[in-house]
Amino acid sequence: MLTMASELPNRFLTPEDLVEMFELPSVETVYQWRRKRTGPRGFRVGRHLRFDPTDVRAWVDSRIEEAA
């Protein structure tokens, strides 16, 4: 199980990884974030969506700052 408390993996993350990390209801939530431009920055590799762990960490940090 991936958690933000543990070190992020040294590979690009999949939408399924984000579902597991953030305990989201479904992968559709990740795609909605992308459409609304509210989630972490992602990119396409062919037809596959991927996320850089550094971008995910920066997005989480920005969300924490907004909440403070």
All heavy atoms as TSV, in Angstrom:
chain	resi	resn	atom	element	x	y	z
A	1	MET	N	N	0.840	-1.187	0.000
A	1	MET	CA	C	0.000	0.000	0.000
A	1	MET	C	C	0.884	1.250	0.000
A	1	MET	O	O	1.813	1.367	0.760
A	1	MET	CB	C	-0.917	-0.021	1.219
A	1	MET	CG	C	-1.770	1.207	1.356
A	1	MET	SD	S	-2.882	1.063	2.755
A	1	MET	CE	C	-4.154	2.122	2.189
A	2	LEU	N	N	0.563	2.198	-0.861
A	2	LEU	CA	C	1.298	3.451	-0.923
A	2	LEU	C	C	0.668	4.442	0.041
A	2	LEU	O	O	-0.537	4.547	0.151
A	2	LEU	CB	C	1.220	4.040	-2.332
A	2	LEU	CG	C	1.868	3.247	-3.439
A	2	LEU	CD1	C	1.562	3.895	-4.780
A	2	LEU	CD2	C	3.360	3.172	-3.230
A	3	THR	N	N	1.511	5.154	0.756
A	3	THR	CA	C	1.019	6.218	1.627
A	3	THR	C	C	1.939	7.413	1.479
A	3	THR	O	O	3.109	7.269	1.123
A	3	THR	CB	C	1.000	5.781	3.109
A	3	THR	OG1	O	2.332	5.526	3.526
A	3	THR	CG2	C	0.136	4.568	3.331
A	4	MET	N	N	1.403	8.588	1.757
A	4	MET	CA	C	2.224	9.787	1.678
A	4	MET	C	C	3.240	9.807	2.815
A	4	MET	O	O	4.274	10.429	2.712
A	4	MET	CB	C	1.350	11.047	1.728
A	4	MET	CG	C	0.514	11.232	0.482
A	4	MET	SD	S	1.440	11.233	-1.067
A	4	MET	CE	C	2.309	12.773	-0.918
A	5	ALA	N	N	2.937	9.125	3.931
A	5	ALA	CA	C	3.866	9.088	5.050
A	5	ALA	C	C	5.141	8.335	4.672
A	5	ALA	O	O	6.223	8.668	5.128
A	5	ALA	CB	C	3.208	8.447	6.268
A	6	SER	N	N	4.986	7.307	3.841
A	6	SER	CA	C	6.171	6.584	3.389
A	6	SER	C	C	6.762	7.322	2.192
A	6	SER	O	O	6.137	8.196	1.611
A	6	SER	CB	C	5.801	5.150	3.002
A	6	SER	OG	O	4.947	5.156	1.878
A	7	GLU	N	N	7.941	6.954	1.821
A	7	GLU	CA	C	8.576	7.574	0.667
A	7	GLU	C	C	7.832	7.177	-0.596
A	7	GLU	O	O	7.452	6.019	-0.766
A	7	GLU	CB	C	10.031	7.133	0.592
A	7	GLU	CG	C	10.809	7.851	-0.465
A	7	GLU	CD	C	12.271	7.500	-0.413
A	7	GLU	OE1	O	12.789	7.304	0.682
A	7	GLU	OE2	O	12.875	7.413	-1.485
A	8	LEU	N	N	7.630	8.125	-1.484
A	8	LEU	CA	C	6.975	7.820	-2.747
A	8	LEU	C	C	7.877	6.939	-3.593
A	8	LEU	O	O	9.103	7.048	-3.505
A	8	LEU	CB	C	6.646	9.113	-3.489
A	8	LEU	CG	C	5.529	9.947	-2.882
A	8	LEU	CD1	C	5.474	11.316	-3.551
A	8	LEU	CD2	C	4.199	9.248	-3.011
A	9	PRO	N	N	7.307	6.074	-4.407
A	9	PRO	CA	C	8.135	5.188	-5.229
A	9	PRO	C	C	8.962	5.967	-6.245
A	9	PRO	O	O	8.605	7.090	-6.620
A	9	PRO	CB	C	7.113	4.288	-5.931
A	9	PRO	CG	C	5.824	4.989	-5.821
A	9	PRO	CD	C	5.890	5.876	-4.624
A	10	ASN	N	N	10.043	5.369	-6.670
A	10	ASN	CA	C	10.938	5.982	-7.643
A	10	ASN	C	C	10.508	5.568	-9.053
A	10	ASN	O	O	11.277	4.966	-9.797
A	10	ASN	CB	C	12.383	5.557	-7.359
A	10	ASN	CG	C	13.371	6.351	-8.182
A	10	ASN	OD1	O	13.045	7.396	-8.730
A	10	ASN	ND2	N	14.577	5.841	-8.291
A	11	ARG	N	N	9.263	5.870	-9.385
A	11	ARG	CA	C	8.693	5.580	-10.706
A	11	ARG	C	C	7.507	6.506	-10.891
A	11	ARG	O	O	7.009	7.097	-9.935
A	11	ARG	CB	C	8.242	4.130	-10.815
A	11	ARG	CG	C	7.109	3.776	-9.846
A	11	ARG	CD	C	6.602	2.353	-10.055
A	11	ARG	NE	N	5.658	1.981	-9.041
A	11	ARG	CZ	C	4.368	2.326	-9.018
A	11	ARG	NH1	N	3.876	3.073	-9.974
A	11	ARG	NH2	N	3.572	1.940	-8.049
A	12	PHE	N	N	7.051	6.630	-12.117
A	12	PHE	CA	C	5.868	7.433	-12.365
A	12	PHE	C	C	4.647	6.704	-11.819
A	12	PHE	O	O	4.563	5.476	-11.887
A	12	PHE	CB	C	5.708	7.720	-13.854
A	12	PHE	CG	C	6.796	8.608	-14.392
A	12	PHE	CD1	C	7.642	8.165	-15.378
A	12	PHE	CD2	C	6.968	9.888	-13.894
A	12	PHE	CE1	C	8.651	8.983	-15.880
A	12	PHE	CE2	C	7.974	10.714	-14.366
A	12	PHE	CZ	C	8.813	10.263	-15.361
A	13	LEU	N	N	3.722	7.469	-11.266
A	13	LEU	CA	C	2.537	6.897	-10.632
A	13	LEU	C	C	1.384	6.798	-11.617
A	13	LEU	O	O	1.247	7.635	-12.510
A	13	LEU	CB	C	2.117	7.771	-9.446
A	13	LEU	CG	C	3.182	7.992	-8.373
A	13	LEU	CD1	C	2.717	9.026	-7.364
A	13	LEU	CD2	C	3.513	6.683	-7.684
A	14	THR	N	N	0.546	5.810	-11.421
A	14	THR	CA	C	-0.646	5.616	-12.242
A	14	THR	C	C	-1.850	6.213	-11.509
A	14	THR	O	O	-1.789	6.464	-10.300
A	14	THR	CB	C	-0.906	4.115	-12.476
A	14	THR	OG1	O	-1.230	3.519	-11.217
A	14	THR	CG2	C	0.292	3.429	-13.106
A	15	PRO	N	N	-2.964	6.407	-12.211
A	15	PRO	CA	C	-4.180	6.839	-11.528
A	15	PRO	C	C	-4.579	5.873	-10.407
A	15	PRO	O	O	-5.039	6.298	-9.346
A	15	PRO	CB	C	-5.231	6.871	-12.637
A	15	PRO	CG	C	-4.440	7.136	-13.877
A	15	PRO	CD	C	-3.150	6.385	-13.672
A	16	GLU	N	N	-4.361	4.587	-10.616
A	16	GLU	CA	C	-4.677	3.593	-9.594
A	16	GLU	C	C	-3.820	3.789	-8.344
A	16	GLU	O	O	-4.289	3.567	-7.226
A	16	GLU	CB	C	-4.510	2.170	-10.149
A	16	GLU	CG	C	-5.521	1.792	-11.208
A	16	GLU	CD	C	-5.217	2.333	-12.601
A	16	GLU	OE1	O	-4.110	2.905	-12.832
A	16	GLU	OE2	O	-6.105	2.221	-13.467
A	17	ASP	N	N	-2.566	4.198	-8.533
A	17	ASP	CA	C	-1.698	4.500	-7.386
A	17	ASP	C	C	-2.287	5.638	-6.561
A	17	ASP	O	O	-2.289	5.586	-5.328
A	17	ASP	CB	C	-0.288	4.883	-7.841
A	17	ASP	CG	C	0.500	3.726	-8.428
A	17	ASP	OD1	O	0.247	2.567	-8.036
A	17	ASP	OD2	O	1.373	3.994	-9.280
A	18	LEU	N	N	-2.790	6.681	-7.236
A	18	LEU	CA	C	-3.382	7.809	-6.515
A	18	LEU	C	C	-4.647	7.388	-5.776
A	18	LEU	O	O	-4.889	7.835	-4.650
A	18	LEU	CB	C	-3.687	8.964	-7.472
A	18	LEU	CG	C	-2.488	9.616	-8.156
A	18	LEU	CD1	C	-2.930	10.839	-8.952
A	18	LEU	CD2	C	-1.415	9.989	-7.181
A	19	VAL	N	N	-5.445	6.519	-6.391
A	19	VAL	CA	C	-6.652	6.006	-5.728
A	19	VAL	C	C	-6.261	5.311	-4.431
A	19	VAL	O	O	-6.866	5.544	-3.377
A	19	VAL	CB	C	-7.437	5.051	-6.658
A	19	VAL	CG1	C	-8.504	4.300	-5.891
A	19	VAL	CG2	C	-8.048	5.817	-7.812
A	20	GLU	N	N	-5.231	4.501	-4.489
A	20	GLU	CA	C	-4.769	3.767	-3.305
A	20	GLU	C	C	-4.175	4.717	-2.262
A	20	GLU	O	O	-4.488	4.624	-1.077
A	20	GLU	CB	C	-3.735	2.725	-3.719
A	20	GLU	CG	C	-3.274	1.853	-2.582
A	20	GLU	CD	C	-2.276	0.806	-3.023
A	20	GLU	OE1	O	-2.302	0.403	-4.201
A	20	GLU	OE2	O	-1.444	0.410	-2.181
A	21	MET	N	N	-3.341	5.656	-2.697
A	21	MET	CA	C	-2.665	6.571	-1.770
A	21	MET	C	C	-3.650	7.446	-1.003
A	21	MET	O	O	-3.490	7.657	0.196
A	21	MET	CB	C	-1.710	7.494	-2.537
A	21	MET	CG	C	-0.447	6.839	-2.988
A	21	MET	SD	S	0.530	7.867	-4.106
A	21	MET	CE	C	0.649	9.388	-3.228
A	22	PHE	N	N	-4.654	7.968	-1.725
A	22	PHE	CA	C	-5.583	8.922	-1.121
A	22	PHE	C	C	-6.914	8.293	-0.729
A	22	PHE	O	O	-7.821	9.006	-0.311
A	22	PHE	CB	C	-5.805	10.104	-2.071
A	22	PHE	CG	C	-4.553	10.879	-2.347
A	22	PHE	CD1	C	-3.995	10.909	-3.612
A	22	PHE	CD2	C	-3.905	11.566	-1.333
A	22	PHE	CE1	C	-2.829	11.618	-3.876
A	22	PHE	CE2	C	-2.737	12.276	-1.577
A	22	PHE	CZ	C	-2.204	12.302	-2.849
A	23	GLU	N	N	-7.008	6.970	-0.875
A	23	GLU	CA	C	-8.232	6.231	-0.542
A	23	GLU	C	C	-9.446	6.857	-1.215
A	23	GLU	O	O	-10.473	7.126	-0.591
A	23	GLU	CB	C	-8.409	6.152	0.970
A	23	GLU	CG	C	-7.266	5.432	1.649
A	23	GLU	CD	C	-7.386	5.390	3.166
A	23	GLU	OE1	O	-8.432	5.821	3.709
A	23	GLU	OE2	O	-6.431	4.926	3.806
A	24	LEU	N	N	-9.320	7.084	-2.525
A	24	LEU	CA	C	-10.391	7.679	-3.316
A	24	LEU	C	C	-11.426	6.621	-3.672
A	24	LEU	O	O	-11.114	5.432	-3.717
A	24	LEU	CB	C	-9.811	8.284	-4.597
A	24	LEU	CG	C	-8.744	9.349	-4.393
A	24	LEU	CD1	C	-8.105	9.716	-5.724
A	24	LEU	CD2	C	-9.333	10.561	-3.709
A	25	PRO	N	N	-12.663	7.051	-3.947
A	25	PRO	CA	C	-13.708	6.074	-4.269
A	25	PRO	C	C	-13.458	5.317	-5.569
A	25	PRO	O	O	-13.788	4.146	-5.679
A	25	PRO	CB	C	-14.991	6.904	-4.364
A	25	PRO	CG	C	-14.579	8.327	-4.341
A	25	PRO	CD	C	-13.162	8.404	-3.868
A	26	SER	N	N	-12.876	5.989	-6.571
A	26	SER	CA	C	-12.604	5.311	-7.840
A	26	SER	C	C	-11.590	6.103	-8.643
A	26	SER	O	O	-11.288	7.266	-8.339
A	26	SER	CB	C	-13.883	5.146	-8.664
A	26	SER	OG	O	-14.280	6.387	-9.209
A	27	VAL	N	N	-11.112	5.486	-9.703
A	27	VAL	CA	C	-10.154	6.133	-10.593
A	27	VAL	C	C	-10.820	7.306	-11.309
A	27	VAL	O	O	-10.144	8.251	-11.718
A	27	VAL	CB	C	-9.531	5.103	-11.560
A	27	VAL	CG1	C	-10.504	4.667	-12.615
A	27	VAL	CG2	C	-8.268	5.631	-12.180
A	28	GLU	N	N	-12.128	7.286	-11.425
A	28	GLU	CA	C	-12.846	8.386	-12.071
A	28	GLU	C	C	-12.597	9.711	-11.344
A	28	GLU	O	O	-12.555	10.770	-11.970
A	28	GLU	CB	C	-14.342	8.092	-12.147
A	28	GLU	CG	C	-15.143	9.158	-12.864
A	28	GLU	CD	C	-14.711	9.416	-14.303
A	28	GLU	OE1	O	-14.221	8.482	-14.981
A	28	GLU	OE2	O	-14.855	10.569	-14.752
A	29	THR	N	N	-12.399	9.665	-10.042
A	29	THR	CA	C	-12.091	10.874	-9.276
A	29	THR	C	C	-10.807	11.514	-9.791
A	29	THR	O	O	-10.733	12.738	-9.953
A	29	THR	CB	C	-11.967	10.551	-7.774
A	29	THR	OG1	O	-13.175	9.965	-7.324
A	29	THR	CG2	C	-11.652	11.787	-6.967
A	30	VAL	N	N	-9.795	10.721	-10.073
A	30	VAL	CA	C	-8.518	11.227	-10.590
A	30	VAL	C	C	-8.744	11.890	-11.949
A	30	VAL	O	O	-8.222	12.976	-12.211
A	30	VAL	CB	C	-7.474	10.093	-10.696
A	30	VAL	CG1	C	-6.175	10.603	-11.307
A	30	VAL	CG2	C	-7.232	9.461	-9.337
A	31	TYR	N	N	-9.554	11.267	-12.803
A	31	TYR	CA	C	-9.822	11.843	-14.118
A	31	TYR	C	C	-10.649	13.121	-14.009
A	31	TYR	O	O	-10.451	14.057	-14.784
A	31	TYR	CB	C	-10.494	10.815	-15.025
A	31	TYR	CG	C	-9.524	9.743	-15.464
A	31	TYR	CD1	C	-9.552	8.468	-14.903
A	31	TYR	CD2	C	-8.554	10.008	-16.428
A	31	TYR	CE1	C	-8.650	7.502	-15.294
A	31	TYR	CE2	C	-7.647	9.040	-16.827
A	31	TYR	CZ	C	-7.700	7.789	-16.255
A	31	TYR	OH	O	-6.800	6.831	-16.646
A	32	GLN	N	N	-11.547	13.196	-13.028
A	32	GLN	CA	C	-12.305	14.433	-12.799
A	32	GLN	C	C	-11.369	15.547	-12.352
A	32	GLN	O	O	-11.503	16.689	-12.804
A	32	GLN	CB	C	-13.392	14.218	-11.754
A	32	GLN	CG	C	-14.576	13.447	-12.259
A	32	GLN	CD	C	-15.613	13.226	-11.167
A	32	GLN	OE1	O	-15.585	13.862	-10.122
A	32	GLN	NE2	N	-16.522	12.295	-11.416
A	33	TRP	N	N	-10.436	15.247	-11.457
A	33	TRP	CA	C	-9.448	16.242	-11.035
A	33	TRP	C	C	-8.706	16.776	-12.251
A	33	TRP	O	O	-8.459	17.965	-12.362
A	33	TRP	CB	C	-8.421	15.627	-10.090
A	33	TRP	CG	C	-8.874	15.341	-8.696
A	33	TRP	CD1	C	-10.037	15.724	-8.105
A	33	TRP	CD2	C	-8.140	14.616	-7.716
A	33	TRP	NE1	N	-10.076	15.272	-6.814
A	33	TRP	CE2	C	-8.926	14.597	-6.544
A	33	TRP	CE3	C	-6.914	13.984	-7.707
A	33	TRP	CZ2	C	-8.504	13.969	-5.380
A	33	TRP	CZ3	C	-6.484	13.348	-6.556
A	33	TRP	CH2	C	-7.282	13.349	-5.402
A	34	ARG	N	N	-8.345	15.881	-13.154
A	34	ARG	CA	C	-7.595	16.291	-14.343
A	34	ARG	C	C	-8.437	17.201	-15.225
A	34	ARG	O	O	-7.955	18.225	-15.700
A	34	ARG	CB	C	-7.141	15.053	-15.106
A	34	ARG	CG	C	-6.256	15.374	-16.288
A	34	ARG	CD	C	-5.517	14.137	-16.727
A	34	ARG	NE	N	-4.901	14.294	-18.017
A	34	ARG	CZ	C	-3.748	14.901	-18.234
A	34	ARG	NH1	N	-3.086	15.425	-17.233
A	34	ARG	NH2	N	-3.246	14.974	-19.450
A	35	ARG	N	N	-9.696	16.827	-15.451
A	35	ARG	CA	C	-10.577	17.651	-16.285
A	35	ARG	C	C	-10.800	19.031	-15.664
A	35	ARG	O	O	-10.838	20.038	-16.365
A	35	ARG	CB	C	-11.929	16.965	-16.489
A	35	ARG	CG	C	-11.902	15.885	-17.545
A	35	ARG	CD	C	-13.283	15.412	-17.904
A	35	ARG	NE	N	-13.999	14.785	-16.791
A	35	ARG	CZ	C	-13.937	13.511	-16.458
A	35	ARG	NH1	N	-13.157	12.695	-17.131
A	35	ARG	NH2	N	-14.630	13.048	-15.449
A	36	LYS	N	N	-10.943	19.076	-14.347
A	36	LYS	CA	C	-11.194	20.338	-13.643
A	36	LYS	C	C	-9.908	21.090	-13.302
A	36	LYS	O	O	-9.959	22.192	-12.766
A	36	LYS	CB	C	-11.960	20.066	-12.352
A	36	LYS	CG	C	-13.338	19.509	-12.582
A	36	LYS	CD	C	-14.012	19.187	-11.263
A	36	LYS	CE	C	-15.375	18.576	-11.465
A	36	LYS	NZ	N	-15.998	18.219	-10.176
A	37	ARG	N	N	-8.770	20.460	-13.571
A	37	ARG	CA	C	-7.449	21.038	-13.252
A	37	ARG	C	C	-7.311	21.355	-11.765
A	37	ARG	O	O	-6.789	22.395	-11.380
A	37	ARG	CB	C	-7.170	22.263	-14.101
A	37	ARG	CG	C	-7.138	21.968	-15.583
A	37	ARG	CD	C	-6.888	23.228	-16.383
A	37	ARG	NE	N	-7.056	22.972	-17.796
A	37	ARG	CZ	C	-6.056	22.778	-18.649
A	37	ARG	NH1	N	-4.818	22.805	-18.225
A	37	ARG	NH2	N	-6.288	22.551	-19.916
A	38	THR	N	N	-7.777	20.429	-10.937
A	38	THR	CA	C	-7.679	20.617	-9.492
A	38	THR	C	C	-6.723	19.627	-8.835
A	38	THR	O	O	-6.385	19.799	-7.669
A	38	THR	CB	C	-9.070	20.475	-8.819
A	38	THR	OG1	O	-9.588	19.179	-9.110
A	38	THR	CG2	C	-10.021	21.535	-9.309
A	39	GLY	N	N	-6.308	18.610	-9.549
A	39	GLY	CA	C	-5.442	17.583	-8.981
A	39	GLY	C	C	-3.987	17.800	-9.342
A	39	GLY	O	O	-3.617	18.827	-9.918
A	40	PRO	N	N	-3.158	16.821	-9.010
A	40	PRO	CA	C	-1.736	16.928	-9.360
A	40	PRO	C	C	-1.546	16.910	-10.878
A	40	PRO	O	O	-2.356	16.337	-11.604
A	40	PRO	CB	C	-1.105	15.696	-8.703
A	40	PRO	CG	C	-2.224	14.758	-8.465
A	40	PRO	CD	C	-3.468	15.573	-8.321
A	41	ARG	N	N	-0.484	17.554	-11.314
A	41	ARG	CA	C	-0.182	17.611	-12.747
A	41	ARG	C	C	0.165	16.214	-13.256
A	41	ARG	O	O	0.980	15.509	-12.673
A	41	ARG	CB	C	0.987	18.565	-12.962
A	41	ARG	CG	C	1.292	18.841	-14.405
A	41	ARG	CD	C	2.326	19.905	-14.530
A	41	ARG	NE	N	3.603	19.394	-13.997
A	41	ARG	CZ	C	4.726	20.077	-14.024
A	41	ARG	NH1	N	4.754	21.290	-14.503
A	41	ARG	NH2	N	5.835	19.545	-13.551
A	42	GLY	N	N	-0.474	15.829	-14.323
A	42	GLY	CA	C	-0.212	14.524	-14.938
A	42	GLY	C	C	0.191	14.702	-16.385
A	42	GLY	O	O	0.126	15.798	-16.935
A	43	PHE	N	N	0.612	13.628	-16.994
A	43	PHE	CA	C	0.990	13.663	-18.401
A	43	PHE	C	C	0.665	12.321	-19.030
A	43	PHE	O	O	0.482	11.311	-18.351
A	43	PHE	CB	C	2.482	14.007	-18.562
A	43	PHE	CG	C	3.399	13.007	-17.925
A	43	PHE	CD1	C	3.961	11.979	-18.679
A	43	PHE	CD2	C	3.703	13.079	-16.573
A	43	PHE	CE1	C	4.807	11.045	-18.094
A	43	PHE	CE2	C	4.553	12.154	-15.980
A	43	PHE	CZ	C	5.102	11.135	-16.737
A	44	ARG	N	N	0.554	12.329	-20.338
A	44	ARG	CA	C	0.225	11.118	-21.085
A	44	ARG	C	C	1.487	10.472	-21.649
A	44	ARG	O	O	2.390	11.154	-22.129
A	44	ARG	CB	C	-0.712	11.452	-22.236
A	44	ARG	CG	C	-2.077	11.855	-21.750
A	44	ARG	CD	C	-3.042	10.766	-22.072
A	44	ARG	NE	N	-4.340	11.098	-21.518
A	44	ARG	CZ	C	-5.099	10.225	-20.894
A	44	ARG	NH1	N	-4.708	8.987	-20.755
A	44	ARG	NH2	N	-6.264	10.562	-20.423
A	45	VAL	N	N	1.505	9.156	-21.570
A	45	VAL	CA	C	2.504	8.337	-22.248
A	45	VAL	C	C	1.677	7.437	-23.156
A	45	VAL	O	O	1.079	6.465	-22.693
A	45	VAL	CB	C	3.346	7.505	-21.258
A	45	VAL	CG1	C	4.329	6.632	-22.010
A	45	VAL	CG2	C	4.046	8.398	-20.255
A	46	GLY	N	N	1.573	7.848	-24.411
A	46	GLY	CA	C	0.640	7.160	-25.294
A	46	GLY	C	C	-0.773	7.414	-24.793
A	46	GLY	O	O	-1.187	8.553	-24.614
A	47	ARG	N	N	-1.491	6.361	-24.487
A	47	ARG	CA	C	-2.855	6.520	-23.966
A	47	ARG	C	C	-2.920	6.404	-22.451
A	47	ARG	O	O	-3.992	6.435	-21.872
A	47	ARG	CB	C	-3.782	5.518	-24.632
A	47	ARG	CG	C	-3.349	4.086	-24.452
A	47	ARG	CD	C	-4.235	3.153	-25.210
A	47	ARG	NE	N	-5.288	2.681	-24.320
A	47	ARG	CZ	C	-5.951	1.561	-24.474
A	47	ARG	NH1	N	-5.714	0.803	-25.513
A	47	ARG	NH2	N	-6.870	1.203	-23.624
A	48	HIS	N	N	-1.773	6.283	-21.812
A	48	HIS	CA	C	-1.728	6.072	-20.367
A	48	HIS	C	C	-1.402	7.366	-19.624
A	48	HIS	O	O	-0.505	8.098	-20.009
A	48	HIS	CB	C	-0.683	5.009	-20.021
A	48	HIS	CG	C	-0.927	3.720	-20.718
A	48	HIS	ND1	N	-1.910	2.841	-20.344
A	48	HIS	CD2	C	-0.322	3.179	-21.804
A	48	HIS	CE1	C	-1.904	1.803	-21.151
A	48	HIS	NE2	N	-0.945	1.984	-22.053
A	49	LEU	N	N	-2.127	7.622	-18.546
A	49	LEU	CA	C	-1.908	8.790	-17.714
A	49	LEU	C	C	-0.910	8.442	-16.618
A	49	LEU	O	O	-1.030	7.405	-15.959
A	49	LEU	CB	C	-3.242	9.238	-17.096
A	49	LEU	CG	C	-3.230	10.466	-16.205
A	49	LEU	CD1	C	-2.727	11.684	-16.971
A	49	LEU	CD2	C	-4.633	10.722	-15.665
A	50	ARG	N	N	0.062	9.309	-16.423
A	50	ARG	CA	C	1.083	9.099	-15.404
A	50	ARG	C	C	1.307	10.393	-14.620
A	50	ARG	O	O	1.040	11.488	-15.104
A	50	ARG	CB	C	2.412	8.656	-16.023
A	50	ARG	CG	C	2.344	7.306	-16.710
A	50	ARG	CD	C	2.097	6.195	-15.717
A	50	ARG	NE	N	2.035	4.899	-16.344
A	50	ARG	CZ	C	0.928	4.229	-16.607
A	50	ARG	NH1	N	-0.244	4.750	-16.311
A	50	ARG	NH2	N	0.965	3.038	-17.157
A	51	PHE	N	N	1.813	10.231	-13.394
A	51	PHE	CA	C	2.081	11.353	-12.505
A	51	PHE	C	C	3.494	11.223	-11.960
A	51	PHE	O	O	3.901	10.150	-11.532
A	51	PHE	CB	C	1.093	11.353	-11.329
A	51	PHE	CG	C	-0.339	11.494	-11.761
A	51	PHE	CD1	C	-1.102	10.377	-12.062
A	51	PHE	CD2	C	-0.916	12.745	-11.878
A	51	PHE	CE1	C	-2.413	10.499	-12.465
A	51	PHE	CE2	C	-2.239	12.882	-12.277
A	51	PHE	CZ	C	-2.988	11.759	-12.571
A	52	ASP	N	N	4.210	12.341	-11.971
A	52	ASP	CA	C	5.544	12.378	-11.389
A	52	ASP	C	C	5.372	12.476	-9.871
A	52	ASP	O	O	4.627	13.340	-9.391
A	52	ASP	CB	C	6.296	13.597	-11.918
A	52	ASP	CG	C	7.743	13.630	-11.500
A	52	ASP	OD1	O	8.058	13.209	-10.354
A	52	ASP	OD2	O	8.562	14.091	-12.297
A	53	PRO	N	N	6.027	11.614	-9.086
A	53	PRO	CA	C	5.891	11.670	-7.631
A	53	PRO	C	C	6.238	13.043	-7.051
A	53	PRO	O	O	5.626	13.476	-6.076
A	53	PRO	CB	C	6.866	10.599	-7.121
A	53	PRO	CG	C	7.087	9.692	-8.266
A	53	PRO	CD	C	6.901	10.510	-9.500
A	54	THR	N	N	7.181	13.747	-7.659
A	54	THR	CA	C	7.546	15.090	-7.198
A	54	THR	C	C	6.373	16.054	-7.356
A	54	THR	O	O	6.104	16.869	-6.473
A	54	THR	CB	C	8.772	15.610	-7.980
A	54	THR	OG1	O	9.826	14.655	-7.868
A	54	THR	CG2	C	9.235	16.950	-7.460
A	55	ASP	N	N	5.645	15.944	-8.471
A	55	ASP	CA	C	4.475	16.795	-8.700
A	55	ASP	C	C	3.349	16.457	-7.727
A	55	ASP	O	O	2.638	17.342	-7.258
A	55	ASP	CB	C	3.971	16.656	-10.133
A	55	ASP	CG	C	4.924	17.251	-11.152
A	55	ASP	OD1	O	5.734	18.127	-10.774
A	55	ASP	OD2	O	4.858	16.847	-12.325
A	56	VAL	N	N	3.187	15.175	-7.435
A	56	VAL	CA	C	2.155	14.764	-6.478
A	56	VAL	C	C	2.479	15.334	-5.101
A	56	VAL	O	O	1.607	15.880	-4.418
A	56	VAL	CB	C	2.011	13.227	-6.434
A	56	VAL	CG1	C	1.065	12.794	-5.326
A	56	VAL	CG2	C	1.529	12.699	-7.783
A	57	ARG	N	N	3.744	15.245	-4.692
A	57	ARG	CA	C	4.156	15.779	-3.383
A	57	ARG	C	C	3.935	17.295	-3.344
A	57	ARG	O	O	3.433	17.832	-2.365
A	57	ARG	CB	C	5.622	15.435	-3.119
A	57	ARG	CG	C	6.240	16.111	-1.908
A	57	ARG	CD	C	5.453	16.024	-0.641
A	57	ARG	NE	N	5.533	14.707	-0.044
A	57	ARG	CZ	C	4.809	14.360	1.020
A	57	ARG	NH1	N	3.977	15.198	1.577
A	57	ARG	NH2	N	4.898	13.164	1.512
A	58	ALA	N	N	4.291	18.008	-4.417
A	58	ALA	CA	C	4.098	19.454	-4.473
A	58	ALA	C	C	2.616	19.800	-4.393
A	58	ALA	O	O	2.233	20.768	-3.714
A	58	ALA	CB	C	4.707	20.021	-5.748
A	59	TRP	N	N	1.775	19.023	-5.055
A	59	TRP	CA	C	0.325	19.256	-5.011
A	59	TRP	C	C	-0.204	19.057	-3.590
A	59	TRP	O	O	-0.976	19.878	-3.094
A	59	TRP	CB	C	-0.382	18.325	-5.993
A	59	TRP	CG	C	-1.864	18.439	-5.956
A	59	TRP	CD1	C	-2.626	19.439	-6.482
A	59	TRP	CD2	C	-2.776	17.510	-5.367
A	59	TRP	NE1	N	-3.957	19.186	-6.242
A	59	TRP	CE2	C	-4.069	18.010	-5.562
A	59	TRP	CE3	C	-2.608	16.305	-4.688
A	59	TRP	CZ2	C	-5.204	17.350	-5.110
A	59	TRP	CZ3	C	-3.740	15.649	-4.234
A	59	TRP	CH2	C	-5.013	16.163	-4.442
A	60	VAL	N	N	0.225	17.989	-2.922
A	60	VAL	CA	C	-0.197	17.743	-1.539
A	60	VAL	C	C	0.256	18.888	-0.642
A	60	VAL	O	O	-0.523	19.401	0.165
A	60	VAL	CB	C	0.358	16.393	-1.026
A	60	VAL	CG1	C	0.163	16.258	0.476
A	60	VAL	CG2	C	-0.311	15.241	-1.755
A	61	ASP	N	N	1.501	19.315	-0.783
A	61	ASP	CA	C	2.020	20.422	0.026
A	61	ASP	C	C	1.215	21.701	-0.197
A	61	ASP	O	O	0.917	22.423	0.749
A	61	ASP	CB	C	3.498	20.670	-0.269
A	61	ASP	CG	C	4.389	19.539	0.230
A	61	ASP	OD1	O	3.927	18.713	1.057
A	61	ASP	OD2	O	5.551	19.461	-0.230
A	62	SER	N	N	0.834	21.967	-1.455
A	62	SER	CA	C	0.050	23.177	-1.742
A	62	SER	C	C	-1.345	23.076	-1.121
A	62	SER	O	O	-1.893	24.072	-0.655
A	62	SER	CB	C	-0.043	23.426	-3.231
A	62	SER	OG	O	-0.928	22.515	-3.863
A	63	ARG	N	N	-1.911	21.871	-1.102
A	63	ARG	CA	C	-3.227	21.681	-0.472
A	63	ARG	C	C	-3.141	21.898	1.029
A	63	ARG	O	O	-4.038	22.474	1.638
A	63	ARG	CB	C	-3.777	20.280	-0.770
A	63	ARG	CG	C	-3.931	19.930	-2.230
A	63	ARG	CD	C	-4.952	20.755	-2.929
A	63	ARG	NE	N	-6.254	20.442	-2.373
A	63	ARG	CZ	C	-7.370	21.110	-2.632
A	63	ARG	NH1	N	-7.344	22.122	-3.450
A	63	ARG	NH2	N	-8.493	20.769	-2.082
A	64	ILE	N	N	-2.051	21.455	1.622
A	64	ILE	CA	C	-1.863	21.636	3.070
A	64	ILE	C	C	-1.710	23.127	3.391
A	64	ILE	O	O	-2.303	23.611	4.346
A	64	ILE	CB	C	-0.639	20.830	3.557
A	64	ILE	CG1	C	-0.954	19.329	3.493
A	64	ILE	CG2	C	-0.225	21.244	4.967
A	64	ILE	CD1	C	0.246	18.431	3.712
A	65	GLU	N	N	-0.942	23.849	2.569
A	65	GLU	CA	C	-0.754	25.285	2.771
A	65	GLU	C	C	-2.077	26.037	2.641
A	65	GLU	O	O	-2.351	26.960	3.409
A	65	GLU	CB	C	0.261	25.844	1.789
A	65	GLU	CG	C	1.687	25.446	2.083
A	65	GLU	CD	C	2.651	25.933	1.030
A	65	GLU	OE1	O	2.260	26.765	0.173
A	65	GLU	OE2	O	3.806	25.488	1.053
A	66	GLU	N	N	-2.908	25.648	1.664
A	66	GLU	CA	C	-4.211	26.288	1.477
A	66	GLU	C	C	-5.107	26.077	2.698
A	66	GLU	O	O	-5.883	26.949	3.049
A	66	GLU	CB	C	-4.904	25.745	0.235
A	66	GLU	CG	C	-4.326	26.230	-1.059
A	66	GLU	CD	C	-5.015	25.614	-2.266
A	66	GLU	OE1	O	-6.138	25.078	-2.123
A	66	GLU	OE2	O	-4.441	25.659	-3.353
A	67	ALA	N	N	-5.007	24.923	3.310
A	67	ALA	CA	C	-5.857	24.593	4.454
A	67	ALA	C	C	-5.411	25.311	5.718
A	67	ALA	O	O	-6.197	25.478	6.652
A	67	ALA	CB	C	-5.862	23.087	4.682
A	68	ALA	N	N	-4.145	25.717	5.756
A	68	ALA	CA	C	-3.595	26.343	6.976
A	68	ALA	C	C	-4.042	27.776	7.141
A	68	ALA	O	O	-4.555	28.452	6.401
A	68	ALA	CB	C	-2.090	26.287	6.962
